[in-house]
């Protein structure tokens, strides 16, 4: 069971990430600053620095989280089973899981992959 402190840390990180993504989408990564993130998240900059070194580390962290989760879902695909399901005109659950992931993280993916985001992410 997570402690109250761990819950607060997780909630703060999620809040930082949420406002960071919104800022990237609205202003572009190059115009986002720690000060803007902190103001939007209603925290002080010191709190931001407890969790991340800078906006680059935050961007890298988000990208790695997204890629790791997507990679986990992709590795669940078994080509033989996928082919069989498609041949039988059935939905293949690992494909559904990938589409659910994309749907659940559409906002973050759109911000990071968009014109205002990080061009190197698409290559990863």
C-alpha positions as CSV (number, residue, x, y, z in Angstrom):
1,X,0.0,0.0,0.0
2,X,1.4,3.4,-1.0
3,X,2.0,5.9,1.7
4,X,0.4,9.4,1.7
5,X,3.7,10.9,0.8
6,X,4.1,8.6,-2.2
7,X,0.6,9.4,-3.4
8,X,1.3,13.1,-3.1
9,X,4.6,12.7,-5.1
10,X,2.8,10.8,-7.8
11,X,0.0,13.3,-7.9
12,X,2.4,16.2,-8.2
13,X,4.4,14.5,-11.0
14,X,1.1,13.8,-12.9
15,X,0.1,17.4,-12.5
16,X,3.5,18.6,-13.8
17,X,3.3,16.3,-16.8
18,X,-0.2,17.3,-17.6
19,X,0.5,21.0,-17.6
20,X,3.8,20.5,-19.5
21,X,2.0,18.6,-22.3
22,X,-0.7,21.4,-22.4
23,X,2.1,24.0,-22.7
24,X,4.0,22.1,-25.4
25,X,0.8,21.8,-27.4
26,X,-0.1,25.5,-26.9
27,X,3.2,27.2,-27.1
28,X,5.8,24.7,-28.4
29,X,8.5,23.0,-26.5
30,X,11.1,25.7,-27.3
31,X,8.8,28.3,-25.5
32,X,8.1,26.2,-22.5
33,X,10.0,27.1,-19.3
34,X,10.1,25.6,-15.8
35,X,8.6,28.8,-14.6
36,X,5.6,28.4,-16.9
37,X,5.1,24.8,-15.9
38,X,5.3,25.7,-12.2
39,X,2.8,28.5,-12.6
40,X,0.3,26.4,-14.6
41,X,0.7,23.5,-12.2
42,X,0.3,25.8,-9.2
43,X,3.6,24.7,-7.6
44,X,6.8,26.5,-7.0
45,X,9.8,25.9,-9.1
46,X,11.6,24.2,-6.3
47,X,8.9,21.5,-6.3
48,X,9.5,21.0,-10.0
49,X,13.2,20.6,-9.4
50,X,12.5,17.9,-6.7
51,X,11.2,15.8,-9.5
52,X,13.0,16.8,-12.7
53,X,16.3,18.5,-13.5
54,X,14.8,20.6,-16.3
55,X,12.2,20.5,-19.1
56,X,14.5,18.3,-21.2
57,X,14.6,15.6,-18.5
58,X,10.8,15.9,-18.2
59,X,10.4,15.5,-22.0
60,X,12.7,12.5,-22.0
61,X,10.9,10.9,-19.0
62,X,7.5,11.3,-20.8
63,X,8.9,9.9,-24.0
64,X,10.5,6.9,-22.3
65,X,7.3,6.1,-20.4
66,X,5.2,6.2,-23.6
67,X,7.7,4.2,-25.6
68,X,8.1,1.6,-22.8
69,X,4.4,1.1,-22.5
70,X,3.9,0.9,-26.2
71,X,6.8,-1.6,-26.5
72,X,5.2,-3.8,-23.9
73,X,2.0,-3.9,-25.9
74,X,3.8,-4.5,-29.2
75,X,5.8,-7.4,-27.8
76,X,2.5,-9.1,-26.8
77,X,1.8,-9.6,-30.5
78,X,2.3,-13.1,-31.7
79,X,2.4,-13.1,-35.5
80,X,0.9,-16.5,-35.9
81,X,-2.0,-15.7,-33.6
82,X,-2.5,-12.3,-35.2
83,X,-2.6,-13.8,-38.7
84,X,-5.1,-16.4,-37.6
85,X,-7.4,-13.8,-35.9
86,X,-7.3,-11.6,-39.0
87,X,-7.9,-14.6,-41.3
88,X,-10.9,-15.5,-39.2
89,X,-12.0,-11.8,-39.3
90,X,-11.7,-11.5,-35.6
91,X,-10.3,-8.7,-33.5
92,X,-6.9,-9.5,-32.1
93,X,-6.7,-8.4,-28.5
94,X,-3.0,-7.1,-28.6
95,X,-4.0,-4.9,-31.6
96,X,-6.9,-3.6,-29.5
97,X,-4.5,-2.9,-26.6
98,X,-2.3,-0.8,-28.9
99,X,-5.3,1.3,-30.2
100,X,-6.5,1.7,-26.6
101,X,-3.0,3.0,-25.6
102,X,-3.0,5.5,-28.5
103,X,-6.5,6.6,-27.5
104,X,-5.6,7.0,-23.8
105,X,-2.4,8.9,-24.5
106,X,-3.6,10.8,-27.6
107,X,-3.2,14.2,-26.0
108,X,0.5,13.6,-25.0
109,X,1.3,11.9,-28.3
110,X,-0.2,14.7,-30.3
111,X,1.8,17.3,-28.3
112,X,5.1,15.5,-28.5
113,X,4.8,14.3,-32.1
114,X,3.2,17.6,-33.4
115,X,4.8,20.5,-35.0
116,X,5.3,22.1,-31.5
117,X,6.8,19.0,-29.9
118,X,10.1,17.1,-30.1
119,X,11.0,16.2,-33.7
120,X,13.4,13.5,-32.5
121,X,10.6,11.5,-30.8
122,X,9.1,10.3,-34.1
123,X,12.5,8.6,-34.9
124,X,12.5,6.9,-31.5
